[in-house]
Amino acid sequence: MMDHVDAIMQVMEAAFDPAYGEAWNRRQVSDALAMPHTRYLLANAKGANPALPEDAVGFTMSRQAADEEELLLIAVAPNARGRGVGAALMRRFIACAGERGVNRLFLEMRDGNPAYALYEHHGFLPVGRRRDYYRSGSEGPFDAVTFSRAID
């Protein structure tokens, strides 16, 4: 039977282009999830959460510190894109964070990542830039763009 880390890894390996070197390895995911206040959501092809690990086509991973939370990873398998899975994950991530008393959300992405539109649609605005931050993979370097949004 597939466990939740297996599901995260399966989606991430399918979703992240190795040319950019952004995917985490299994140990990084396991170590992050072992830390207090690190959470994940799984979504199936209909965007429903919770999803059984074997049905997962998308996930988020985040870490909370006091009244702030950072979206560490979000991914949707290529064969499930364009069906609202990413939007459903973002809505659920924002709602869950708000239920825990989070007031501000953050995330960071590689400049040029097509997820920009998803983040913008969900109220995230760019608030910073780190020049040449992403250097691994066969492409780059690329700037990192930091986004933030308040939870009302």
C-alpha positions as CSV (number, residue, x, y, z in Angstrom):
1,M,0.0,0.0,0.0
2,M,1.3,3.5,-0.9
3,D,1.9,5.8,2.0
4,H,1.6,9.6,2.0
5,V,5.3,10.3,1.4
6,D,5.2,7.8,-1.6
7,A,2.2,9.8,-3.0
8,I,4.0,13.1,-2.6
9,M,7.1,11.7,-4.3
10,Q,5.2,10.2,-7.1
11,V,3.4,13.5,-7.9
12,M,6.5,15.6,-7.5
13,E,8.6,13.4,-9.7
14,A,6.0,13.6,-12.5
15,A,5.3,17.3,-12.0
16,F,8.7,19.0,-11.5
17,D,10.9,19.4,-14.6
18,P,14.4,18.1,-13.7
19,A,16.0,20.8,-15.9
20,Y,15.3,23.2,-13.0
21,G,16.4,21.0,-10.1
22,E,13.4,22.1,-7.9
23,A,12.1,18.7,-6.8
24,W,12.9,17.5,-3.3
25,N,14.3,14.0,-2.6
26,R,12.5,11.5,-0.3
27,R,14.7,12.3,2.6
28,Q,14.0,16.1,2.4
29,V,10.3,15.4,2.3
30,S,10.4,12.9,5.2
31,D,12.6,15.2,7.3
32,A,10.4,18.2,6.6
33,L,7.2,16.3,7.6
34,A,8.9,15.1,10.8
35,M,9.2,18.7,11.9
36,P,6.5,20.3,14.1
37,H,4.1,22.5,12.3
38,T,4.9,21.1,8.8
39,R,1.7,19.9,7.0
40,Y,0.6,18.5,3.7
41,L,-2.6,18.1,1.7
42,L,-3.2,15.5,-0.9
43,A,-5.8,16.0,-3.7
44,N,-7.3,13.5,-6.1
45,A,-8.3,14.2,-9.7
46,K,-11.5,16.0,-8.6
47,G,-9.5,18.3,-6.3
48,A,-11.0,16.6,-3.2
49,N,-9.0,16.5,0.0
50,P,-8.2,14.4,1.8
51,A,-7.3,12.0,-1.0
52,L,-6.1,8.5,-0.5
53,P,-2.4,8.2,-1.3
54,E,-3.0,5.9,-4.3
55,D,-5.5,8.5,-5.7
56,A,-3.3,11.6,-5.2
57,V,-2.6,13.7,-8.3
58,G,-1.6,16.8,-6.3
59,F,-0.2,18.0,-3.0
60,T,0.9,21.0,-1.0
61,M,3.4,21.0,1.8
62,S,3.7,24.0,4.2
63,R,5.3,25.1,7.4
64,Q,3.8,27.3,10.1
65,A,5.7,29.6,12.4
66,A,3.5,31.6,14.8
67,D,0.8,33.4,12.8
68,E,2.6,33.0,9.4
69,E,2.8,30.0,7.1
70,E,5.0,29.3,4.1
71,L,3.9,27.1,1.2
72,L,7.0,25.1,0.6
73,L,5.8,22.9,-2.3
74,I,2.7,22.6,-4.5
75,A,2.5,20.2,-7.4
76,V,-0.1,18.7,-9.7
77,A,0.7,15.7,-11.9
78,P,0.8,16.7,-15.6
79,N,-2.0,14.4,-16.6
80,A,-4.3,16.2,-14.0
81,R,-3.5,19.8,-14.9
82,G,-6.1,22.1,-16.2
83,R,-8.9,20.5,-14.2
84,G,-8.9,22.8,-11.2
85,V,-6.8,20.5,-8.9
86,G,-4.2,23.3,-8.2
87,A,-6.9,25.8,-7.5
88,A,-8.7,23.4,-5.1
89,L,-5.4,22.8,-3.3
90,M,-4.7,26.5,-3.0
91,R,-8.2,27.2,-1.6
92,R,-7.9,24.3,0.9
93,F,-4.4,25.5,1.9
94,I,-5.6,29.0,2.6
95,A,-8.7,27.8,4.4
96,C,-6.7,25.4,6.7
97,A,-4.1,28.0,7.5
98,G,-6.9,30.5,8.4
99,E,-8.5,27.9,10.7
100,R,-5.2,27.6,12.5
101,G,-5.0,31.3,13.2
102,V,-2.5,32.1,10.4
103,N,-2.7,35.8,9.3
104,R,-0.1,35.9,6.5
105,L,1.0,33.4,3.9
106,F,4.2,33.3,1.9
107,L,5.6,31.3,-0.9
108,E,8.6,31.5,-3.2
109,M,8.9,30.4,-6.9
110,R,11.4,30.4,-9.7
111,D,11.0,33.4,-11.9
112,G,9.2,32.3,-15.1
113,N,7.3,29.5,-13.4
114,P,3.8,29.2,-15.0
115,A,2.3,28.8,-11.5
116,Y,2.5,32.6,-11.2
117,A,-1.1,32.9,-12.5
118,L,-2.4,30.5,-9.9
119,Y,-0.8,32.4,-7.1
120,E,-2.0,35.7,-8.4
121,H,-5.5,34.4,-8.8
122,H,-5.5,33.4,-5.1
123,G,-4.5,36.8,-3.9
124,F,-0.7,36.4,-3.6
125,L,1.4,39.4,-4.6
126,P,5.1,39.6,-5.3
127,V,6.9,41.2,-2.4
128,G,10.6,40.4,-3.0
129,R,13.2,39.0,-5.4
130,R,16.4,37.0,-4.8
131,R,18.7,37.4,-7.8
132,D,20.2,34.1,-9.2
133,Y,18.8,32.1,-6.3
134,Y,18.0,28.9,-8.3
135,R,21.3,27.5,-9.6
136,S,20.8,23.8,-9.7
137,G,19.6,21.8,-12.7
138,S,20.7,22.3,-16.3
139,E,18.9,25.7,-16.7
140,G,19.5,29.0,-15.0
141,P,20.4,30.6,-12.8
142,F,16.9,32.0,-12.1
143,D,15.7,34.6,-9.6
144,A,13.4,33.6,-6.8
145,V,10.3,35.6,-6.5
146,T,8.7,35.8,-3.0
147,F,4.9,36.3,-2.7
148,S,2.7,37.1,0.2
149,R,-1.0,37.4,1.0
150,A,-3.0,38.2,4.1
151,I,-5.7,36.0,5.4
152,D,-8.8,38.0,6.3
